[in-house]
Structure formats: C-alpha cells, structure tokens
Amino acid sequence: MKKFSQVFKSKELRNKILSVLGMLVIFRLIASVPVPGIDVEKVKDFFASDQFLGMLNVFSGSGMSNFSIVMLGVGPYITASIIMQLMTMVIPQVEKWYREEGEAGRQKFNQITRMITVPISFLQGFAMISFLRGAQVIGDLSSFETFQIILTVTAGTIFLMWIGELITEKGIGNGISLLIFAGIVSGLPGVVNQLIVTWDESKLLTYLGFLAATIAVIYAIIFVTEGQRNIPVSYARRVRGEKSMGGSNTYLPIRVNQAGVIPIIFAMSIMLFPQAVSKFLLGSDNETFRNIANGIISFLNNYFLYGIIYFALVVGFTFFYTKITFEPKNIAENLQKNGGYIPGIRPGEKTQIYLNNIVNRTTLAGALFLGLVAVLPFVMQGITGIQTLSIGGTSLLIVVSVVIETIKQIEGQLIMRSYETLD
C-alpha cells in the first residue's frame, strides 16, 4: 500500500500509468468495432463452436469473434519477431544488428520486423476470410470488398503494434505483452458468466479442484519466475595514481526462467499454424487437399500427441531464446576486461564454460516448468473431461508473468525517483 500511494504521489509516474491504461482502453474499444458488412452474431456462434478458434479468439481479445478491425491482434507481429529471431542464427548481418551495433542496430532490427509484419498481416487476413467464406460463415465477397477488409485488418494490426511500442516507451511493462494480457483478461468475465449459467452443484468438487489447481499454478509461476542462481563475482583491486579501484564483491544473477513467456508464445504460434492451414484447406474444392486437412485435424485432435509436441516445442524454444539473449562468452569477456572473476574459476574460456553449464542446468528446470504449465489444460481435460484450453495454463502463465514484469518496472521507476529526491 505504501508503494501504491507513492505511485500516485509522483505526477510523472502517475501520468505514465494513466497513459498506458488509456491505450489499453482504446485497444478494447476498437476490438469491439466490427468490419462493415459482416454478420457478427453468426461469426460469434461459429467461433464458440470450435475449440481451436476459441483459443485464437482469446489471444485476439475477442477481436476475431467480433470480426473487428483488429481481429488479427498482434499475432502477425509476433510471427515476424520469430522470423527475425531465427534469422539471427543464419544471417551474420542480422545477428550483428541484434548484438553488436547497440541501439542503432536494434532500431534496424525492429524496423525490418515491422516491415515483415505488413505482408504477414495481409496473408493471415486473406487466409481467415477465405476460411470463413469456405465454412459459409460469411457470404460471397467481391474482390474489392475482400481487399478492403484485408487492408482494414492489416491497418488494425499496425495500429496495435504502434500502441504496443508506445506502451513500451513509457517504461510500464512490455507493450505487446500487455496487449496480449488485456486480450486474455477481457475473456474472464465471459468465462465467469458461463460458469454461473451452467452451474451444477454435483460438480462442486470439480470446481473446487480447478480453483485449488489455479492457486497452486499461480504460486508455482511466481516461485519459478522469481527464482535465480546467484554466482559470486569478485573484482581485483587496482591502483591508478593515488586512487584505489575495485576490490568489491558482487554476484551475477542467472534466472531460472530466463526467457520469460516468449517461448510459450512462440510454441503456440507454431502449433496454431498447421491448424489454421488445415481449417483453410477444408473449404477447398480439391478432394486431396480436404483429405490432407482432415488427416491433420485428426492428428491434432489426439490431445496426447498434441501435448507431447507442444511440450517439446516449449522446451526447445526456451533453450533457443535463452541462447540468443544470454551469451556466456560475452559475459566472460566483459568480466575479464573489467578485472572481474568468479572465485575458483580461471577468467576467459574457463569462466565461459562454467557459465554455460550453469545456464544449461537452470534453463532445463525453467523449460520443463514452462512445458508442464503449457500442457496443464490437456492434463486437466483428461482428468475431468471439461474443456479448459481457451483459458488454461498458458493464459495463466502469460497473465501472471506480465503482472510481475509490470510491477517490477514500476518499482524500478519508484527507486529511480527516490534516488533523484536524495540528490
């Protein structure tokens, strides 16, 4: 409560938070503005009848079921980010922008990501319209009307991307993550309403079990997210003229979940792609394509196999993203340049090997945890027989992680302002 009161005592910080809340309100308002000429109620009924589409709809903040101007959400931008992250592994120039050229390189990297987002939005918009038209949810559209809708939803995605970057610049959480968070949270009232309408006293123990599991998962997410391995670091004392420098002891924090929620978002994007393609092919006139689509759908409807693949992707992306964002070689070199060393470990290559082993072990624990949270809805559905995939472990992980990250950034701004007051 003390920190809460401090937030509103600082005019600058208060204005930043209110600005972020205002931008999230704008996002929720435009998510309810449908594209003209579409029967929204028919689209809503169709999305409610399909579990896969229900999951997509949750992460678009109900924008898809409303067929709104932001129906694609920030999905195309996330896909573009995945492509650019992969390109750092195969194109040296992209890796140079990302790692070595500082802020100027990051700006080039981000600019190309934005540019890639535009054609991806066009493709996803066209695929969604074609799929809904094939499923006879929307009527026949002329070429001009189709182009107009695609252009509108692409502009909506670019607008959301811009809002996300504005939120990030405010220093109150990550903008894209907060937009996903707002989309997930906006679906909670509907879930609660559905629970009240379909209330069955005979399932009271099942409901209590879900509540207990939710609390346990939230506790576990916070515990793992806050967990870190502190590696002691010492700096040799150096004398320059009459000044003595160094000689201090500190530590290097290695987080258990170094990658945050990014791997689970990446894995979800990959898993949703074949489902989207198969749904699109079902409306094809070619019998071979329809058979392929039915085969893919049948395979993915096996929740055991789906869960195993999803788990493997989350674990793999966790290691992949950690390798990109945390480089033991660079840290070892920086420590050596600044006269730092890990007690009992030789500076240079030995330090790099030591750090690499520590990161691999901590990342393994974090990756397994993320994988378990991701497949938790499948486990719960297998035990209870109740569908929980639209609001499940993945959504809970994203919501809790975003809240923790946002609170930390606000606390960081409070600490910075307290130092300014002391000065």
Contacts in CASP RR format, 6 or more apart in sequence:
PFRMAT RR
TARGET T0000
AUTHOR 0000-0000-0000
METHOD contacts of the structure
MODEL  1
MKKFSQVFKSKELRNKILSVLGMLVIFRLIASVPVPGIDVEKVKDFFASD
QFLGMLNVFSGSGMSNFSIVMLGVGPYITASIIMQLMTMVIPQVEKWYRE
EGEAGRQKFNQITRMITVPISFLQGFAMISFLRGAQVIGDLSSFETFQII
LTVTAGTIFLMWIGELITEKGIGNGISLLIFAGIVSGLPGVVNQLIVTWD
ESKLLTYLGFLAATIAVIYAIIFVTEGQRNIPVSYARRVRGEKSMGGSNT
YLPIRVNQAGVIPIIFAMSIMLFPQAVSKFLLGSDNETFRNIANGIISFL
NNYFLYGIIYFALVVGFTFFYTKITFEPKNIAENLQKNGGYIPGIRPGEK
TQIYLNNIVNRTTLAGALFLGLVAVLPFVMQGITGIQTLSIGGTSLLIVV
SVVIETIKQIEGQLIMRSYETLD
3 410 0 8 1.000
3 411 0 8 1.000
3 414 0 8 1.000
6 414 0 8 1.000
7 13 0 8 1.000
7 14 0 8 1.000
7 17 0 8 1.000
7 410 0 8 1.000
7 414 0 8 1.000
8 14 0 8 1.000
10 414 0 8 1.000
10 417 0 8 1.000
12 417 0 8 1.000
13 410 0 8 1.000
13 413 0 8 1.000
13 414 0 8 1.000
13 417 0 8 1.000
16 170 0 8 1.000
16 171 0 8 1.000
16 172 0 8 1.000
16 413 0 8 1.000
17 172 0 8 1.000
17 410 0 8 1.000
19 170 0 8 1.000
20 167 0 8 1.000
20 170 0 8 1.000
20 172 0 8 1.000
20 173 0 8 1.000
20 178 0 8 1.000
23 163 0 8 1.000
23 164 0 8 1.000
23 166 0 8 1.000
23 167 0 8 1.000
24 167 0 8 1.000
24 178 0 8 1.000
24 179 0 8 1.000
24 182 0 8 1.000
26 163 0 8 1.000
27 70 0 8 1.000
27 160 0 8 1.000
27 163 0 8 1.000
27 179 0 8 1.000
27 182 0 8 1.000
28 182 0 8 1.000
28 183 0 8 1.000
28 186 0 8 1.000
30 68 0 8 1.000
30 69 0 8 1.000
30 70 0 8 1.000
30 156 0 8 1.000
30 159 0 8 1.000
31 60 0 8 1.000
31 61 0 8 1.000
31 62 0 8 1.000
31 63 0 8 1.000
31 66 0 8 1.000
31 68 0 8 1.000
31 70 0 8 1.000
31 183 0 8 1.000
31 186 0 8 1.000
32 62 0 8 1.000
32 63 0 8 1.000
32 66 0 8 1.000
32 68 0 8 1.000
33 66 0 8 1.000
33 68 0 8 1.000
33 69 0 8 1.000
34 40 0 8 1.000
34 66 0 8 1.000
34 67 0 8 1.000
34 68 0 8 1.000
34 69 0 8 1.000
35 67 0 8 1.000
35 68 0 8 1.000
35 69 0 8 1.000
35 71 0 8 1.000
35 149 0 8 1.000
35 152 0 8 1.000
35 153 0 8 1.000
38 67 0 8 1.000
38 138 0 8 1.000
39 138 0 8 1.000
40 66 0 8 1.000
40 67 0 8 1.000
42 137 0 8 1.000
42 138 0 8 1.000
43 64 0 8 1.000
43 65 0 8 1.000
43 66 0 8 1.000
43 67 0 8 1.000
43 132 0 8 1.000
43 137 0 8 1.000
43 138 0 8 1.000
44 65 0 8 1.000
44 66 0 8 1.000
46 53 0 8 1.000
46 132 0 8 1.000
46 135 0 8 1.000
46 137 0 8 1.000
47 53 0 8 1.000
47 54 0 8 1.000
47 57 0 8 1.000
47 64 0 8 1.000
47 65 0 8 1.000
48 54 0 8 1.000
48 65 0 8 1.000
51 387 0 8 1.000
51 389 0 8 1.000
51 390 0 8 1.000
52 272 0 8 1.000
52 275 0 8 1.000
52 279 0 8 1.000
53 64 0 8 1.000
53 279 0 8 1.000
54 65 0 8 1.000
54 390 0 8 1.000
55 272 0 8 1.000
55 389 0 8 1.000
55 390 0 8 1.000
56 64 0 8 1.000
56 272 0 8 1.000
56 276 0 8 1.000
57 63 0 8 1.000
57 64 0 8 1.000
57 65 0 8 1.000
57 390 0 8 1.000
58 183 0 8 1.000
58 184 0 8 1.000
58 187 0 8 1.000
58 390 0 8 1.000
58 391 0 8 1.000
58 395 0 8 1.000
59 73 0 8 1.000
59 75 0 8 1.000
59 180 0 8 1.000
59 183 0 8 1.000
59 184 0 8 1.000
59 268 0 8 1.000
60 70 0 8 1.000
60 71 0 8 1.000
60 72 0 8 1.000
60 73 0 8 1.000
60 75 0 8 1.000
60 183 0 8 1.000
61 73 0 8 1.000
61 182 0 8 1.000
61 183 0 8 1.000
61 184 0 8 1.000
61 186 0 8 1.000
61 187 0 8 1.000
62 68 0 8 1.000
62 183 0 8 1.000
62 186 0 8 1.000
62 187 0 8 1.000
63 70 0 8 1.000
63 71 0 8 1.000
63 73 0 8 1.000
64 71 0 8 1.000
64 128 0 8 1.000
67 138 0 8 1.000
69 152 0 8 1.000
69 153 0 8 1.000
69 155 0 8 1.000
69 156 0 8 1.000
70 153 0 8 1.000
70 156 0 8 1.000
70 157 0 8 1.000
70 159 0 8 1.000
70 160 0 8 1.000
71 125 0 8 1.000
71 128 0 8 1.000
71 153 0 8 1.000
72 121 0 8 1.000
72 124 0 8 1.000
72 125 0 8 1.000
72 128 0 8 1.000
72 153 0 8 1.000
72 154 0 8 1.000
72 156 0 8 1.000
72 157 0 8 1.000
73 156 0 8 1.000
73 157 0 8 1.000
73 160 0 8 1.000
73 179 0 8 1.000
74 157 0 8 1.000
74 160 0 8 1.000
74 161 0 8 1.000
74 164 0 8 1.000
74 176 0 8 1.000
74 179 0 8 1.000
74 180 0 8 1.000
75 124 0 8 1.000
75 157 0 8 1.000
75 269 0 8 1.000
76 117 0 8 1.000
76 120 0 8 1.000
76 121 0 8 1.000
76 124 0 8 1.000
76 157 0 8 1.000
77 113 0 8 1.000
77 114 0 8 1.000
77 117 0 8 1.000
77 157 0 8 1.000
77 160 0 8 1.000
77 161 0 8 1.000
77 176 0 8 1.000
78 176 0 8 1.000
78 265 0 8 1.000
78 266 0 8 1.000
78 269 0 8 1.000
79 117 0 8 1.000
79 120 0 8 1.000
79 124 0 8 1.000
79 269 0 8 1.000
80 113 0 8 1.000
80 114 0 8 1.000
80 116 0 8 1.000
80 117 0 8 1.000
80 120 0 8 1.000
81 113 0 8 1.000
82 266 0 8 1.000
82 269 0 8 1.000
83 116 0 8 1.000
84 94 0 8 1.000
84 109 0 8 1.000
84 112 0 8 1.000
84 113 0 8 1.000
84 116 0 8 1.000
85 321 0 8 1.000
85 324 0 8 1.000
87 94 0 8 1.000
88 94 0 8 1.000
88 95 0 8 1.000
88 98 0 8 1.000
88 99 0 8 1.000
88 324 0 8 1.000
89 95 0 8 1.000
94 109 0 8 1.000
94 112 0 8 1.000
96 105 0 8 1.000
97 105 0 8 1.000
97 106 0 8 1.000
97 108 0 8 1.000
97 109 0 8 1.000
98 105 0 8 1.000
98 106 0 8 1.000
98 109 0 8 1.000
98 324 0 8 1.000
99 327 0 8 1.000
99 330 0 8 1.000
101 108 0 8 1.000
114 158 0 8 1.000
114 161 0 8 1.000
117 157 0 8 1.000
117 158 0 8 1.000
117 161 0 8 1.000
118 154 0 8 1.000
118 158 0 8 1.000
121 153 0 8 1.000
121 154 0 8 1.000
121 157 0 8 1.000
121 158 0 8 1.000
122 150 0 8 1.000
122 154 0 8 1.000
125 149 0 8 1.000
125 150 0 8 1.000
125 153 0 8 1.000
125 154 0 8 1.000
126 146 0 8 1.000
126 150 0 8 1.000
127 276 0 8 1.000
127 277 0 8 1.000
127 280 0 8 1.000
128 153 0 8 1.000
129 138 0 8 1.000
129 141 0 8 1.000
129 146 0 8 1.000
129 149 0 8 1.000
129 150 0 8 1.000
130 280 0 8 1.000
131 276 0 8 1.000
131 279 0 8 1.000
131 280 0 8 1.000
131 282 0 8 1.000
131 283 0 8 1.000
132 138 0 8 1.000
133 139 0 8 1.000
133 140 0 8 1.000
133 141 0 8 1.000
134 282 0 8 1.000
134 283 0 8 1.000
135 279 0 8 1.000
135 282 0 8 1.000
135 283 0 8 1.000
141 149 0 8 1.000
160 179 0 8 1.000
161 176 0 8 1.000
163 175 0 8 1.000
163 179 0 8 1.000
164 175 0 8 1.000
164 176 0 8 1.000
164 178 0 8 1.000
164 179 0 8 1.000
165 175 0 8 1.000
166 175 0 8 1.000
167 173 0 8 1.000
167 174 0 8 1.000
167 175 0 8 1.000
167 178 0 8 1.000
167 179 0 8 1.000
168 174 0 8 1.000
168 175 0 8 1.000
168 176 0 8 1.000
171 409 0 8 1.000
171 413 0 8 1.000
172 406 0 8 1.000
172 409 0 8 1.000
172 410 0 8 1.000
172 413 0 8 1.000
173 402 0 8 1.000
173 405 0 8 1.000
173 406 0 8 1.000
173 409 0 8 1.000
174 402 0 8 1.000
174 405 0 8 1.000
177 261 0 8 1.000
177 398 0 8 1.000
177 401 0 8 1.000
177 402 0 8 1.000
177 405 0 8 1.000
178 402 0 8 1.000
178 406 0 8 1.000
180 265 0 8 1.000
180 398 0 8 1.000
180 402 0 8 1.000
181 398 0 8 1.000
181 399 0 8 1.000
181 402 0 8 1.000
181 403 0 8 1.000
184 391 0 8 1.000
184 395 0 8 1.000
184 398 0 8 1.000
184 399 0 8 1.000
185 399 0 8 1.000
187 391 0 8 1.000
188 391 0 8 1.000
191 390 0 8 1.000
191 391 0 8 1.000
195 207 0 8 1.000
206 384 0 8 1.000
206 386 0 8 1.000
210 380 0 8 1.000
210 384 0 8 1.000
210 388 0 8 1.000
213 376 0 8 1.000
213 380 0 8 1.000
214 396 0 8 1.000
217 373 0 8 1.000
217 376 0 8 1.000
217 393 0 8 1.000
217 396 0 8 1.000
218 396 0 8 1.000
218 400 0 8 1.000
220 369 0 8 1.000
220 373 0 8 1.000
221 373 0 8 1.000
221 396 0 8 1.000
221 397 0 8 1.000
221 400 0 8 1.000
221 401 0 8 1.000
222 400 0 8 1.000
222 404 0 8 1.000
224 256 0 8 1.000
224 257 0 8 1.000
224 365 0 8 1.000
224 366 0 8 1.000
224 369 0 8 1.000
225 256 0 8 1.000
225 257 0 8 1.000
225 260 0 8 1.000
225 400 0 8 1.000
225 401 0 8 1.000
225 404 0 8 1.000
226 404 0 8 1.000
227 255 0 8 1.000
227 256 0 8 1.000
227 257 0 8 1.000
228 253 0 8 1.000
228 254 0 8 1.000
228 255 0 8 1.000
228 256 0 8 1.000
229 253 0 8 1.000
229 254 0 8 1.000
229 256 0 8 1.000
229 358 0 8 1.000
229 362 0 8 1.000
230 251 0 8 1.000
230 252 0 8 1.000
230 253 0 8 1.000
230 254 0 8 1.000
231 251 0 8 1.000
231 252 0 8 1.000
231 253 0 8 1.000
231 254 0 8 1.000
231 342 0 8 1.000
231 355 0 8 1.000
231 358 0 8 1.000
232 249 0 8 1.000
232 250 0 8 1.000
232 251 0 8 1.000
232 342 0 8 1.000
232 343 0 8 1.000
233 249 0 8 1.000
233 250 0 8 1.000
233 251 0 8 1.000
233 252 0 8 1.000
233 335 0 8 1.000
233 340 0 8 1.000
233 341 0 8 1.000
233 342 0 8 1.000
234 247 0 8 1.000
234 248 0 8 1.000
234 249 0 8 1.000
234 250 0 8 1.000
234 340 0 8 1.000
234 341 0 8 1.000
234 342 0 8 1.000
234 343 0 8 1.000
235 246 0 8 1.000
235 247 0 8 1.000
235 248 0 8 1.000
235 249 0 8 1.000
235 250 0 8 1.000
235 338 0 8 1.000
235 339 0 8 1.000
235 340 0 8 1.000
235 341 0 8 1.000
236 246 0 8 1.000
236 247 0 8 1.000
236 339 0 8 1.000
236 340 0 8 1.000
236 341 0 8 1.000
237 244 0 8 1.000
237 245 0 8 1.000
237 246 0 8 1.000
237 247 0 8 1.000
238 244 0 8 1.000
238 245 0 8 1.000
238 246 0 8 1.000
238 339 0 8 1.000
239 245 0 8 1.000
252 331 0 8 1.000
252 342 0 8 1.000
252 355 0 8 1.000
254 355 0 8 1.000
254 358 0 8 1.000
254 359 0 8 1.000
254 362 0 8 1.000
255 362 0 8 1.000
256 362 0 8 1.000
256 365 0 8 1.000
256 366 0 8 1.000
256 369 0 8 1.000
257 366 0 8 1.000
257 369 0 8 1.000
257 370 0 8 1.000
258 321 0 8 1.000
258 322 0 8 1.000
258 325 0 8 1.000
258 326 0 8 1.000
258 359 0 8 1.000
258 362 0 8 1.000
258 363 0 8 1.000
259 317 0 8 1.000
259 318 0 8 1.000
259 321 0 8 1.000
259 322 0 8 1.000
259 325 0 8 1.000
259 363 0 8 1.000
259 370 0 8 1.000
260 370 0 8 1.000
260 401 0 8 1.000
261 397 0 8 1.000
261 398 0 8 1.000
261 401 0 8 1.000
261 402 0 8 1.000
262 317 0 8 1.000
262 321 0 8 1.000
263 314 0 8 1.000
263 316 0 8 1.000
263 317 0 8 1.000
263 318 0 8 1.000
263 320 0 8 1.000
263 321 0 8 1.000
263 367 0 8 1.000
263 370 0 8 1.000
264 314 0 8 1.000
264 317 0 8 1.000
264 370 0 8 1.000
264 371 0 8 1.000
264 373 0 8 1.000
264 374 0 8 1.000
264 394 0 8 1.000
264 397 0 8 1.000
264 398 0 8 1.000
265 398 0 8 1.000
266 313 0 8 1.000
266 317 0 8 1.000
266 321 0 8 1.000
267 310 0 8 1.000
267 313 0 8 1.000
267 314 0 8 1.000
267 317 0 8 1.000
267 374 0 8 1.000
268 394 0 8 1.000
270 313 0 8 1.000
271 306 0 8 1.000
271 309 0 8 1.000
271 310 0 8 1.000
271 313 0 8 1.000
274 296 0 8 1.000
274 300 0 8 1.000
275 296 0 8 1.000
275 297 0 8 1.000
275 300 0 8 1.000
277 293 0 8 1.000
277 296 0 8 1.000
278 292 0 8 1.000
278 293 0 8 1.000
278 294 0 8 1.000
278 295 0 8 1.000
278 296 0 8 1.000
278 297 0 8 1.000
278 300 0 8 1.000
279 293 0 8 1.000
279 297 0 8 1.000
280 293 0 8 1.000
281 289 0 8 1.000
281 290 0 8 1.000
281 292 0 8 1.000
281 293 0 8 1.000
282 290 0 8 1.000
282 293 0 8 1.000
282 294 0 8 1.000
282 297 0 8 1.000
283 290 0 8 1.000
283 293 0 8 1.000
284 290 0 8 1.000
284 293 0 8 1.000
299 305 0 8 1.000
300 306 0 8 1.000
303 378 0 8 1.000
303 381 0 8 1.000
303 382 0 8 1.000
304 378 0 8 1.000
306 378 0 8 1.000
307 375 0 8 1.000
307 378 0 8 1.000
310 371 0 8 1.000
310 374 0 8 1.000
310 375 0 8 1.000
310 378 0 8 1.000
311 371 0 8 1.000
311 372 0 8 1.000
311 374 0 8 1.000
311 375 0 8 1.000
314 367 0 8 1.000
314 370 0 8 1.000
314 371 0 8 1.000
314 374 0 8 1.000
315 367 0 8 1.000
315 368 0 8 1.000
315 370 0 8 1.000
315 371 0 8 1.000
316 367 0 8 1.000
318 363 0 8 1.000
318 366 0 8 1.000
318 367 0 8 1.000
318 370 0 8 1.000
319 363 0 8 1.000
319 367 0 8 1.000
322 359 0 8 1.000
322 363 0 8 1.000
326 359 0 8 1.000
328 351 0 8 1.000
328 352 0 8 1.000
328 353 0 8 1.000
328 355 0 8 1.000
328 356 0 8 1.000
328 359 0 8 1.000
329 352 0 8 1.000
331 352 0 8 1.000
331 355 0 8 1.000
332 347 0 8 1.000
332 348 0 8 1.000
332 349 0 8 1.000
332 351 0 8 1.000
332 352 0 8 1.000
332 355 0 8 1.000
333 348 0 8 1.000
335 341 0 8 1.000
335 342 0 8 1.000
335 347 0 8 1.000
335 348 0 8 1.000
335 351 0 8 1.000
336 347 0 8 1.000
336 348 0 8 1.000
336 351 0 8 1.000
339 347 0 8 1.000
340 347 0 8 1.000
341 347 0 8 1.000
341 351 0 8 1.000
342 351 0 8 1.000
342 354 0 8 1.000
345 351 0 8 1.000
345 354 0 8 1.000
370 397 0 8 1.000
373 393 0 8 1.000
373 394 0 8 1.000
373 396 0 8 1.000
373 397 0 8 1.000
374 393 0 8 1.000
374 394 0 8 1.000
374 397 0 8 1.000
376 392 0 8 1.000
376 393 0 8 1.000
377 388 0 8 1.000
377 389 0 8 1.000
377 392 0 8 1.000
377 393 0 8 1.000
377 394 0 8 1.000
378 389 0 8 1.000
380 386 0 8 1.000
380 388 0 8 1.000
380 392 0 8 1.000
381 387 0 8 1.000
381 388 0 8 1.000
381 389 0 8 1.000
END
